Amino acid sequence: MKIYVCVKHVPDSAARITIVAKNQIAEDITFLLNPYDENAVEEAVRLKEQTGNSEIIAVTLGKQSALNTLQAALAMGADRAILVKTDNRPDSIMTARALKAAIELDGKPDIIFTGKESIDGEGMQTMFRLAAAMGLPVATNAVAFALAQDHAAVESDLEAGVRQELEIPLPCVIGTGKGLNTPRYPTFMDIRNSKKKEIRQIDMDDLGIEAPPSSMEVLELEPSVEQRQPKEIKGTPLEMVRQLIEVLRQEAKVI
């Protein structure tokens, strides 16, 4: 079984982000494997352990520095990796086309895992565009996954606490949620052995991807500004409760 895991090289959410040139961020910060993609890699490794005869290929699109993210996926248990190199910032449409081309160039997938979203763009579109481009069924925010002979049984968390149960024929695309599993921490030997694993590098221009009829572009980024102001409530317990109720009614407007 060939298991592909699409991962993304993203800024550390704890890093201090600086906006440059209106629509870009300074890249002199820590980048890492997208946290939701850690769940995707972990589920791929568990599936390999279950089937006993599978290969896990991590795939990403990005600059040369994205090799670090692929190295992290290899340390977690991927067998080899593919980097589609580009210095541009492709949108989800072009990203999906590049991932499709790289996967099809490499082999025929039995299943493709992705994280349900990336913590930088939070677009939640790439998995759907990839599935549509490849003509495959897709499920997202998976919190339970089981493989049968010719299909996958998936439980997906939807809004308002609703959980959807699906049976999806293989091959398919699965977007993993945080509730699906707990990613393992690579040991020192895992990290050391990952250095010996293959990372194939392909220039995006060499994939011959047809330009899509539409595209998306980030025109401007703005820092998030905290506008809430703390307010101290004083008095007896009864007075404080009355003040709190008044704040919730008049300011927060939630009651």
JOPEUR-V983551 format. One record per backbone hydrogen bond with DSSP energy under -0.5 kcal/mol. NH is the residue of the N-H (numbers start at 1). CO is the residue of the C=O. E is the energy in kcal/mol with one decimal. If there is no record, write none. Layout:
NH_CO_E + NH_CO_E
This chain:
3_1_-0.6 + 3_55_-3.2 + 4_2_-0.6 + 4_111_-2.3 + 5_57_-2.6 + 6_113_-2.6 + 7_5_-0.6 + 7_59_-2.7 + 10_8_-0.7 + 10_32_-2.7 + 12_30_-2.9 + 15_12_-1.8 + 17_15_-0.8 + 20_24_-2.9 + 23_21_-2.4 + 24_20_-1.8 + 26_18_-2.9 + 32_10_-3.0 + 34_8_-2.3 + 37_34_-1.2 + 38_34_-1.0 + 38_35_-0.6 + 39_35_-0.9 + 40_36_-1.1 + 41_37_-2.5 + 42_38_-2.5 + 43_39_-2.3 + 44_40_-1.9 + 45_41_-2.4 + 46_42_-2.4 + 47_43_-2.2 + 48_44_-2.2 + 49_45_-2.3 + 50_46_-1.8 + 51_47_-2.6 + 52_48_-3.0 + 55_1_-2.6 + 57_3_-2.8 + 57_55_-0.5 + 58_56_-0.5 + 58_80_-2.2 + 59_5_-2.8 + 60_82_-2.2 + 62_84_-2.3 + 66_63_-2.0 + 67_64_-1.8 + 68_65_-1.7 + 70_66_-1.8 + 71_67_-2.4 + 72_68_-1.6 + 73_69_-1.9 + 74_70_-2.3 + 75_71_-2.1 + 76_72_-1.5 + 77_73_-0.7 + 77_74_-0.8 + 78_73_-2.2 + 79_56_-1.9 + 80_56_-1.6 + 81_198_-2.2 + 82_58_-2.6 + 83_200_-3.2 + 84_60_-2.7 + 84_82_-0.6 + 85_83_-0.8 + 85_202_-3.0 + 86_62_-1.8 + 90_88_-0.5 + 95_91_-2.6 + 96_92_-2.1 + 97_93_-1.7 + 98_94_-2.4 + 99_95_-2.6 + 100_96_-2.4 + 101_97_-2.3 + 102_98_-2.4 + 103_99_-2.6 + 104_100_-2.7 + 105_101_-1.9 + 106_102_-1.4 + 107_103_-2.6 + 109_107_-0.6 + 110_2_-2.6 + 111_2_-1.4 + 112_172_-2.4 + 113_4_-3.0 + 114_174_-2.4 + 115_6_-0.6 + 116_176_-2.1 + 122_118_-1.2 + 129_125_-2.5 + 130_126_-2.8 + 131_127_-2.2 + 132_128_-2.4 + 133_129_-2.4 + 134_130_-1.9 + 135_131_-0.8 + 135_132_-0.6 + 136_131_-2.9 + 137_171_-0.6 + 139_173_-1.9 + 142_175_-2.7 + 143_155_-3.2 + 144_155_-1.2 + 146_153_-1.9 + 148_146_-0.5 + 148_151_-3.1 + 152_168_-3.0 + 153_146_-3.2 + 154_152_-0.6 + 154_166_-2.7 + 155_144_-2.2 + 156_164_-3.0 + 157_141_-2.2 + 158_156_-0.5 + 158_162_-3.8 + 161_158_-0.7 + 162_159_-1.5 + 164_156_-3.1 + 166_154_-3.2 + 168_152_-2.9 + 168_166_-0.5 + 170_150_-2.0 + 171_110_-0.6 + 173_137_-2.3 + 174_112_-2.9 + 175_139_-3.2 + 176_114_-3.2 + 176_174_-0.6 + 177_142_-2.3 + 180_177_-1.4 + 181_178_-0.5 + 183_181_-0.6 + 186_184_-0.5 + 191_187_-2.3 + 192_188_-2.4 + 193_189_-2.9 + 194_190_-1.7 + 195_191_-0.8 + 195_192_-0.8 + 196_193_-1.5 + 197_194_-1.2 + 200_81_-3.0 + 202_83_-3.0 + 204_85_-2.5 + 206_203_-1.5 + 207_204_-1.6 + 208_205_-0.8 + 219_217_-0.7 + 221_22_-3.4 + 226_224_-0.5 + 227_225_-0.7 + 234_232_-0.5 + 240_236_-2.8 + 241_237_-2.1 + 242_238_-2.1 + 243_239_-2.5 + 244_240_-2.5 + 245_241_-2.4 + 246_242_-2.0 + 247_243_-2.3 + 248_244_-2.5 + 249_245_-1.9 + 250_246_-3.2 + 251_247_-1.9 + 252_247_-2.4 + 253_247_-0.5 + 254_248_-2.4 + 255_248_-0.9
